[in-house]
């Protein structure tokens, strides 16, 4: 797997065609403009703060500072290392900076220019950085490809973790056993298929099945879910639910800007179709290997974890997600050309925005299904956190042996001891980059000899 990934990444080499460069620059300009207008941001943690900004209770600079604080670690600790090691762009590298630039831009016309400038930096600057890094005595970018195996295989466990968190050890153990069995079976019977794909499919279906069954039991016990909601807080007939009123206002604001969202959907879907962009950690490695169907499957499952969060924060704040419910990622990977992808992406975004109110009401009537998304997100974070840490230590060993592990592991532990100035998910890849620079410095000082054979 490591050899195939290395060949794929070398072939990609962050060498974009003129059309790909133009699309990246255009999408970054559009996303920065949407962020400036407080209509969409990529960072889910920033979206709740947009309500105060929209209503004038927070300044542009203050909101931009929040966005920068929540995003910087992911950009430089996760987005850039993943792009350099796989040859595939990702949303942390493209869209988190355009969130910050768009919000901070003092004029509407300036926001798209700043976003376009960032896109140009990415498509024209990363290639040079990639060539420079590969020419160093200690090639830490090639070493970082060691992360692919733990990320791809441990990611397959997230449905079992989510089931355990929500429904207990028995059902979690059953889901874990099914996952392991399907991974072994796939490796044995279908060696050309990503081994985690069938396991994740069945695991997510089991989680949703358990959640729906729990909601049906609750509905039978209390009459109907709708009747239970009608008797809740709010007083007598005609009393207005303030949360419903807020959600209605947010949905109406988004519908008024439907053409902008359709343009966003078209751009992001076309970007995914061009095979230079991956929506997640595991997806980036799969796209680097040319496994587009498997990448689509992985990103499709992530939708279940983030759809309720995106829907509720969008309705409450009046600011949508830059990638919507992220359905445009897997759809884009599978479409035949960018023009079809642009048309389909625009349609998908239009349907998402128009359906937001209905989705919000449905989630209110299905509490277990809504809760399972929170457990899915937590499980994805747990699985990827371990995978990225383990893969980063493998990369450290590949580029520097025990000394590499000491430096990179030490930087990770120091970050923990200092209260995580770099977010945990990004700390390990950032430590590999810093460790690679340190090892090259020691080599030039005559204090370190690169590991024989270099990274695999």
Secondary structure, DSSP 8 states (H G I E B T S, - for coil): -HHHHHHHHHHHTT---HHHHHHHHHHHHHHHHHHHTTSEES-HHHHTTHHHHHTTSS-HHHHHHHHHHHHHHHIIIIIHHHHHHHS-EEHHHHHHHHHHHHHH-SSHHHHHHHHHHHHHHHHHHHHHHHHHHHTSSS-HHHHGGGHHHHHHHHHTTHHHHHHHHHH-HHHHHHHHHHHHHHHHHHHHH-TTS-THHHHHHHHHHHHHHHHHHHHHHHHHHHS-HHHHHHTSSS-STT---HHHHHHHHHHHHHHHTHHHHHHHHHHHHHHHHTTSEESSHHHHHHHHTT-HHHHHHHHHHHHHHHHHHHHHHHHHHS-EETTTTSHHHHHHHHSSSHHHHHHHHHHHHHHHHHHHHHHHHHHHH-HHHHHHHHHHHHHHHHHHHHHHHHHHHHHHHHHHHHHHHHHHHHHHHHHHHTT-SS-HHHHHHHHHHHHHHHHHHHHHTTS----TT---
